[in-house]
Amino acid sequence: MKTNLKLFMACCLFITGHTIYADDHRPVINSNQILESEYLSSTYHRVENVEFVNGFYLFNVESDFGPVEIVSRALLKKRVDEIKTLGEAISLYERENRQLSNELRSELSVTGKSAMDIIANPFNTASQLANQLRDNLGDTLAGKNPFMEEYALRYSYSEPSDPTTAAHKRNTAYQMQLDLYSGNYRVQSLLNTIARARSAGRVSAGVGVGHGFFSTGRQSALDQNIRLTLKNKTLEQLNQLHRDLLNKMDTNLLQADAFMEQPFLSPTNRTVMLSYLNQVSSVNDLDRLIELIISTDNEVTTLVFERLCKALYFYFNRVEQFDRFMLFENLPAVTTASGVLVLFEHKDLLVWADENKSKYEQLVMQAKEQGYERVRLVSLGSLSDMAANKLAELGYQPRQNFLSALSD
């Protein structure tokens, strides 16, 4: 079981978009078709090109903070929002508060490849991430975690010791719509600088920065409640909330401790995952999902699990209720009251190759052998027309871009 969990962890990615196909069936990606205009370019950044490397979307971005490589569409959006807010903060204070501007520049100004260390956390480059997942797969399957110690040394989740400054930092993150516990340590530098300024009496520091990059209309009501929770609770209170939610899900103590101590799960990640999962806490065997989440060893995979938790919530509440979570041949799956097996696909099907045909043929055959008459495939990415048609021919009821259609 542990081997299967680790294999799933190392291979899965939620990536979305539409792909044009060249004659040799290698995906040629048009960034205009997979990204909204605000993520393609702004005053502070520009997506230069998009590649598909070892099963990952790889975005090459030029920014005010130097060149950046970013893996996955979900992480790109997060990093671009951070880049915009960082750039806007410096610009605003150059006009209105030269002292604070100098403080920010001393914290944030970078050039060249050093930006990769700052923005593309926790790995130096996105292509390195893809290679590390591939090259270290043997260690991962053996139960080792080759990146955990390095990451834990680079960043730890804490808050200012002064309660007033800590409260200012939470309020600043909320107003700027930044992740309070972001692993991007330049975001932490920005939040700490603004919080210290406010504590020193410059109460308007940070006001007017960050608005317009996020749309509350694209957030679920639960997401908005999560943002308020992060704003209003201290880290100690947040950790207690997580313990309470895990207890409500009947998570055993050892598993709960492992979840709380996982260095690749930030307090924000834990809050999001547990808030969504507790809305479906009546579902059996959610402990298997918690075990899966604990296996994460990078920021991209953590975002994968966040999206899976959201997908389960939205499917349960807007499509059909289910009573059990499981891994069906390494794919996350649920079984509904009507006897349907629902498989959650965590990557785009960009090319319908022989290996895909074989994989999905075997899945549907095993489902029928186990008594499932109907099998649905819920993709959080996109399916090519050929892939959708071939899946339907095999007996699936495919559904694509699930989260985008429901919550974005």
NUTORLO-893477 format. One record per residue (C-alpha): residue number from 1; residue in three letters; y, x, z. Coordinates in steps of 0.2 Angstrom, whole numbers, always signed. Example, Ala and Ser with C-alpha at 12.3 -4.5 7.8 and 13.67 -1.06 7.14 Angstrom:
PT    n  res     py     px     pz
PT    1  ALA    -22    +62    +39
PT    2  SER     -5    +68    +36
END
This chain:
PT    n  res     py     px     pz
PT    1  MET     +0     +0     +0
PT    2  LYS    +12    +14     +4
PT    3  THR     +9    +22    -12
PT    4  ASN    +12     +6    -22
PT    5  LEU    +28     +3    -12
PT    6  LYS    +35    +21    -15
PT    7  LEU    +30    +20    -34
PT    8  PHE    +40     +4    -35
PT    9  MET    +55    +11    -26
PT   10  ALA    +55    +26    -37
PT   11  CYS    +54    +17    -54
PT   12  CYS    +64     +1    -51
PT   13  LEU    +82     -1    -56
PT   14  PHE    +93    -17    -59
PT   15  ILE   +102    -14    -74
PT   16  THR   +111    -26    -85
PT   17  GLY   +118    -27   -103
PT   18  HIS   +115    -31   -121
PT   19  THR   +108    -18   -133
PT   20  ILE   +109    -14   -151
PT   21  TYR    +93     -6   -158
PT   22  ALA    +92     +8   -170
PT   23  ASP    +78    +10   -183
PT   24  ASP    +68    +21   -172
PT   25  HIS    +69     +8   -158
PT   26  ARG    +79    +20   -146
PT   27  PRO    +92     +9   -138
PT   28  VAL   +110    +12   -144
PT   29  ILE   +121     +5   -131
PT   30  ASN   +138     -2   -135
PT   31  SER   +149     -1   -119
PT   32  ASN   +160    -16   -125
PT   33  GLN   +145    -27   -124
PT   34  ILE   +138    -22   -107
PT   35  LEU   +155    -20    -97
PT   36  GLU   +170    -32    -94
PT   37  SER   +186    -24   -100
PT   38  GLU   +193    -20    -83
PT   39  TYR   +178     -9    -80
PT   40  LEU   +179     +0    -97
PT   41  SER   +197     +7    -94
PT   42  SER   +212     +6    -83
PT   43  THR   +227    +16    -78
PT   44  TYR   +215    +27    -68
PT   45  HIS   +199    +28    -77
PT   46  ARG   +190    +27    -94
PT   47  VAL   +172    +25    -98
PT   48  GLU   +169    +38   -112
PT   49  ASN   +151    +34   -116
PT   50  VAL   +135    +26   -110
PT   51  GLU   +117    +33   -112
PT   52  PHE   +100    +28   -107
PT   53  VAL    +91    +42    -98
PT   54  ASN    +74    +41    -90
PT   55  GLY    +75    +23    -89
PT   56  PHE    +93    +23    -81
PT   57  TYR   +110    +18    -88
PT   58  LEU   +121    +33    -87
PT   59  PHE   +140    +31    -88
PT   60  ASN   +151    +46    -92
PT   61  VAL   +168    +42    -84
PT   62  GLU   +185    +51    -85
PT   63  SER   +196    +47    -70
PT   64  ASP   +212    +53    -61
PT   65  PHE   +199    +62    -50
PT   66  GLY   +190    +71    -64
PT   67  PRO   +175    +68    -74
PT   68  VAL   +161    +57    -66
PT   69  GLU   +143    +53    -70
PT   70  ILE   +137    +36    -63
PT   71  VAL   +120    +28    -63
PT   72  SER   +118     +9    -65
PT   73  ARG   +130     -4    -69
PT   74  ALA   +131    -11    -51
PT   75  LEU   +136     +7    -45
PT   76  LEU   +148     +9    -59
PT   77  LYS   +157     -7    -54
PT   78  LYS   +158     -1    -36
PT   79  ARG   +164    +17    -40
PT   80  VAL   +177    +10    -53
PT   81  ASP   +184     -1    -40
PT   82  GLU   +186    +13    -28
PT   83  ILE   +194    +25    -41
PT   84  LYS   +207    +11    -45
PT   85  THR   +211     +9    -27
PT   86  LEU   +212    +27    -23
PT   87  GLY   +223    +30    -38
PT   88  GLU   +234    +15    -34
PT   89  ALA   +236    +21    -16
PT   90  ILE   +243    +38    -22
PT   91  SER   +255    +30    -35
PT   92  LEU   +262    +17    -23
PT   93  TYR   +266    +30     -9
PT   94  GLU   +273    +42    -21
PT   95  ARG   +286    +28    -24
PT   96  GLU   +288    +22     -7
PT   97  ASN   +282    +34     +6
PT   98  ARG   +282    +52     +1
PT   99  GLN   +275    +58    +18
PT  100  LEU   +260    +47    +17
PT  101  SER   +258    +51     -1
PT  102  ASN   +257    +69     +3
PT  103  GLU   +244    +66    +16
PT  104  LEU   +234    +56     +4
PT  105  ARG   +235    +69    -10
PT  106  SER   +229    +82     +2
PT  107  GLU   +214    +72     +6
PT  108  LEU   +210    +65    -11
PT  109  SER   +217    +76    -25
PT  110  VAL   +202    +85    -34
PT  111  THR   +199    +92    -51
PT  112  GLY   +185    +96    -63
PT  113  LYS   +167    +95    -57
PT  114  SER   +171    +93    -39
PT  115  ALA   +175    +75    -42
PT  116  MET   +156    +72    -45
PT  117  ASP   +153    +77    -27
PT  118  ILE   +166    +65    -21
PT  119  ILE   +163    +50    -32
PT  120  ALA   +145    +50    -37
PT  121  ASN   +138    +51    -20
PT  122  PRO   +124    +55    -14
PT  123  PHE   +119    +66    -29
PT  124  ASN   +130    +78    -39
PT  125  THR   +127    +70    -55
PT  126  ALA   +119    +54    -61
PT  127  SER   +107    +64    -73
PT  128  GLN   +102    +74    -59
PT  129  LEU    +97    +58    -49
PT  130  ALA    +86    +53    -64
PT  131  ASN    +78    +70    -65
PT  132  GLN    +76    +71    -46
PT  133  LEU    +67    +54    -45
PT  134  ARG    +55    +59    -59
PT  135  ASP    +53    +77    -53
PT  136  ASN    +50    +73    -35
PT  137  LEU    +39    +59    -38
PT  138  GLY    +24    +68    -31
PT  139  ASP    +33    +72    -15
PT  140  THR    +38    +54    -14
PT  141  LEU    +21    +47    -16
PT  142  ALA    +14    +60     -3
PT  143  GLY    +26    +52    +10
PT  144  LYS    +39    +65     +9
PT  145  ASN    +58    +61     +7
PT  146  PRO    +66    +76     -2
PT  147  PHE    +84    +69     -1
PT  148  MET    +84    +61    +16
PT  149  GLU    +89    +76    +27
PT  150  GLU   +102    +82    +15
PT  151  TYR   +110    +65    +14
PT  152  ALA   +110    +63    +33
PT  153  LEU   +119    +79    +35
PT  154  ARG   +133    +75    +22
PT  155  TYR   +138    +58    +29
PT  156  SER   +135    +48    +45
PT  157  TYR   +141    +30    +49
PT  158  SER   +154    +30    +62
PT  159  GLU   +171    +23    +67
PT  160  PRO   +186    +30    +75
PT  161  SER   +185    +33    +93
PT  162  ASP   +201    +24    +97
PT  163  PRO   +199     +5    +97
PT  164  THR   +216     +2    +89
PT  165  THR   +213    +14    +75
PT  166  ALA   +196     +7    +72
PT  167  ALA   +203    -10    +71
PT  168  HIS   +216     -4    +58
PT  169  LYS   +203     +4    +48
PT  170  ARG   +192    -12    +47
PT  171  ASN   +208    -22    +42
PT  172  THR   +213     -9    +29
PT  173  ALA   +196    -10    +21
PT  174  TYR   +196    -29    +21
PT  175  GLN   +214    -30    +13
PT  176  MET   +210    -16     +0
PT  177  GLN   +193    -24     -3
PT  178  LEU   +184     -8     -1
PT  179  ASP   +167     -5     +7
PT  180  LEU   +171     +0    +25
PT  181  TYR   +155    +10    +26
PT  182  SER   +156    +17     +9
PT  183  GLY   +146    +34     +6
PT  184  ASN   +160    +39     -5
PT  185  TYR   +169    +50     +8
PT  186  ARG   +185    +50     -1
PT  187  VAL   +186    +31     +2
PT  188  GLN   +183    +36    +20
PT  189  SER   +197    +48    +19
PT  190  LEU   +209    +35    +12
PT  191  LEU   +204    +22    +25
PT  192  ASN   +206    +34    +39
PT  193  THR   +223    +40    +33
PT  194  ILE   +230    +23    +32
PT  195  ALA   +222    +18    +49
PT  196  ARG   +230    +33    +57
PT  197  ALA   +247    +29    +49
PT  198  ARG   +246    +11    +55
PT  199  SER   +242    +17    +73
PT  200  ALA   +257    +28    +72
PT  201  GLY   +268    +13    +69
PT  202  ARG   +269    +13    +50
PT  203  VAL   +262     -5    +50
PT  204  SER   +265     -8    +32
PT  205  ALA   +254     +7    +26
PT  206  GLY   +241     +1    +13
PT  207  VAL   +249    -16    +10
PT  208  GLY   +249    -20     -8
PT  209  VAL   +235     -8    -13
PT  210  GLY   +218    -14    -20
PT  211  HIS   +223    -32    -24
PT  212  GLY   +217    -39    -41
PT  213  PHE   +202    -28    -43
PT  214  PHE   +190    -40    -35
PT  215  SER   +189    -59    -38
PT  216  THR   +184    -70    -24
PT  217  GLY   +179    -83    -37
PT  218  ARG   +165    -71    -41
PT  219  GLN   +159    -70    -24
PT  220  SER   +147    -82    -15
PT  221  ALA   +153    -91     +1
PT  222  LEU   +140    -80    +10
PT  223  ASP   +148    -64     +2
PT  224  GLN   +165    -70     +9
PT  225  ASN   +157    -73    +26
PT  226  ILE   +150    -55    +26
PT  227  ARG   +167    -48    +22
PT  228  LEU   +174    -57    +37
PT  229  THR   +160    -51    +48
PT  230  LEU   +163    -33    +43
PT  231  LYS   +181    -35    +47
PT  232  ASN   +179    -43    +64
PT  233  LYS   +165    -33    +72
PT  234  THR   +164    -16    +79
PT  235  LEU   +150     -5    +73
PT  236  GLU   +141     -8    +90
PT  237  GLN   +143    -27    +88
PT  238  LEU   +137    -25    +70
PT  239  ASN   +122    -16    +75
PT  240  GLN   +118    -29    +88
PT  241  LEU   +120    -42    +75
PT  242  HIS   +107    -33    +64
PT  243  ARG    +95    -32    +78
PT  244  ASP    +97    -51    +81
PT  245  LEU    +94    -55    +63
PT  246  LEU    +79    -44    +62
PT  247  ASN    +72    -52    +78
PT  248  LYS    +75    -70    +70
PT  249  MET    +64    -64    +56
PT  250  ASP    +50    -59    +68
PT  251  THR    +51    -41    +62
PT  252  ASN    +41    -30    +73
PT  253  LEU    +50    -17    +84
PT  254  LEU    +44     -2    +74
PT  255  GLN    +49     -9    +57
PT  256  ALA    +66    -15    +65
PT  257  ASP    +69     +3    +71
PT  258  ALA    +65    +11    +55
PT  259  PHE    +76     -1    +46
PT  260  MET    +91     +2    +58
PT  261  GLU    +88    +21    +57
PT  262  GLN    +87    +22    +38
PT  263  PRO   +101    +34    +33
PT  264  PHE   +102    +27    +15
PT  265  LEU   +106     +9    +22
PT  266  SER   +124     +8    +27
PT  267  PRO   +130     -5    +40
PT  268  THR   +137    -14    +25
PT  269  ASN   +120    -13    +16
PT  270  ARG   +111    -20    +31
PT  271  THR   +123    -34    +34
PT  272  VAL   +122    -40    +16
PT  273  MET   +103    -39    +15
PT  274  LEU   +100    -47    +32
PT  275  SER   +113    -61    +29
PT  276  TYR   +104    -66    +13
PT  277  LEU    +86    -64    +19
PT  278  ASN    +90    -75    +35
PT  279  GLN    +94    -89    +24
PT  280  VAL    +76    -89    +18
PT  281  SER    +68    -84    +35
PT  282  SER    +55    -98    +34
PT  283  VAL    +47    -88    +19
PT  284  ASN    +31    -79    +24
PT  285  ASP    +28    -61    +23
PT  286  LEU    +46    -55    +22
PT  287  ASP    +41    -40    +32
PT  288  ARG    +33    -33    +16
PT  289  LEU    +51    -34     +9
PT  290  ILE    +58    -25    +24
PT  291  GLU    +45    -12    +22
PT  292  LEU    +50    -10     +4
PT  293  ILE    +68     -8     +8
PT  294  ILE    +65     +5    +21
PT  295  SER    +57    +16     +7
PT  296  THR    +74    +18     -2
PT  297  ASP    +80    +36     -3
PT  298  ASN    +96    +34    -14
PT  299  GLU   +111    +23    -16
PT  300  VAL   +106    +16    -33
PT  301  THR    +89    +10    -26
PT  302  THR    +98     +3    -11
PT  303  LEU   +109     -8    -22
PT  304  VAL    +93    -13    -31
PT  305  PHE    +86    -20    -15
PT  306  GLU   +103    -29    -11
PT  307  ARG   +102    -38    -28
PT  308  LEU    +84    -43    -24
PT  309  CYS    +89    -51     -8
PT  310  LYS   +102    -60    -16
PT  311  ALA    +91    -66    -30
PT  312  LEU    +78    -72    -18
PT  313  TYR    +92    -82     -9
PT  314  PHE    +98    -90    -25
PT  315  TYR    +81    -94    -32
PT  316  PHE    +76   -103    -16
PT  317  ASN    +92   -113    -15
PT  318  ARG    +96   -116    -33
PT  319  VAL    +80   -116    -43
PT  320  GLU    +65   -120    -32
PT  321  GLN    +59   -116    -14
PT  322  PHE    +45   -104    -11
PT  323  ASP    +34   -101     +4
PT  324  ARG    +28    -83     +2
PT  325  PHE    +34    -66     -3
PT  326  MET    +23    -52    -10
PT  327  LEU    +21    -38    -22
PT  328  PHE    +11    -43    -37
PT  329  GLU     +5    -27    -46
PT  330  ASN    +21    -18    -39
PT  331  LEU    +33    -32    -45
PT  332  PRO    +42    -42    -31
PT  333  ALA    +35    -60    -32
PT  334  VAL    +35    -77    -24
PT  335  THR    +24    -92    -24
PT  336  THR    +32   -109    -25
PT  337  ALA    +25   -125    -17
PT  338  SER    +21   -131    -35
PT  339  GLY     +9   -116    -37
PT  340  VAL    +20   -106    -49
PT  341  LEU    +20    -87    -47
PT  342  VAL    +38    -80    -50
PT  343  LEU    +39    -62    -54
PT  344  PHE    +56    -53    -52
PT  345  GLU    +59    -40    -65
PT  346  HIS    +71    -26    -59
PT  347  LYS    +76    -18    -76
PT  348  ASP    +81    -22    -93
PT  349  LEU    +68    -24   -107
PT  350  LEU    +77    -14   -120
PT  351  VAL    +63    -11   -132
PT  352  TRP    +47    -21   -133
PT  353  ALA    +35     -6   -134
PT  354  ASP    +16     -6   -133
PT  355  GLU    +17     -1   -115
PT  356  ASN    +27    -17   -111
PT  357  LYS    +15    -28   -121
PT  358  SER     +0    -21   -111
PT  359  LYS     +9    -22    -94
PT  360  TYR    +14    -41    -96
PT  361  GLU     -3    -45   -104
PT  362  GLN    -12    -38    -89
PT  363  LEU     +0    -47    -77
PT  364  VAL     -2    -64    -84
PT  365  MET    -21    -62    -85
PT  366  GLN    -22    -57    -67
PT  367  ALA    -11    -71    -62
PT  368  LYS    -23    -83    -71
PT  369  GLU    -38    -75    -63
PT  370  GLN    -30    -78    -46
PT  371  GLY    -27    -96    -49
PT  372  TYR     -9    -97    -55
PT  373  GLU     -7   -109    -70
PT  374  ARG    +11   -105    -73
PT  375  VAL    +20    -88    -72
PT  376  ARG    +39    -86    -72
PT  377  LEU    +48    -70    -75
PT  378  VAL    +66    -69    -68
PT  379  SER    +75    -54    -74
PT  380  LEU    +91    -48    -66
PT  381  GLY    +95    -38    -82
PT  382  SER    +94    -44   -100
PT  383  LEU    +80    -46   -112
PT  384  SER    +81    -43   -130
PT  385  ASP    +77    -57   -142
PT  386  MET    +61    -49   -146
PT  387  ALA    +56    -46   -128
PT  388  ALA    +60    -64   -123
PT  389  ASN    +50    -71   -138
PT  390  LYS    +35    -60   -134
PT  391  LEU    +35    -65   -116
PT  392  ALA    +35    -83   -120
PT  393  GLU    +21    -80   -132
PT  394  LEU    +11    -72   -118
PT  395  GLY    +14    -88   -107
PT  396  TYR    +29    -83    -97
PT  397  GLN    +44    -93    -94
PT  398  PRO    +57    -79    -95
PT  399  ARG    +74    -80    -87
PT  400  GLN    +87    -67    -89
PT  401  ASN   +103    -61    -81
PT  402  PHE    +99    -71    -66
PT  403  LEU   +112    -65    -54
PT  404  SER   +126    -65    -67
PT  405  ALA   +123    -83    -71
PT  406  LEU   +123    -89    -53
PT  407  SER   +135    -78    -43
PT  408  ASP   +146    -66    -53
END
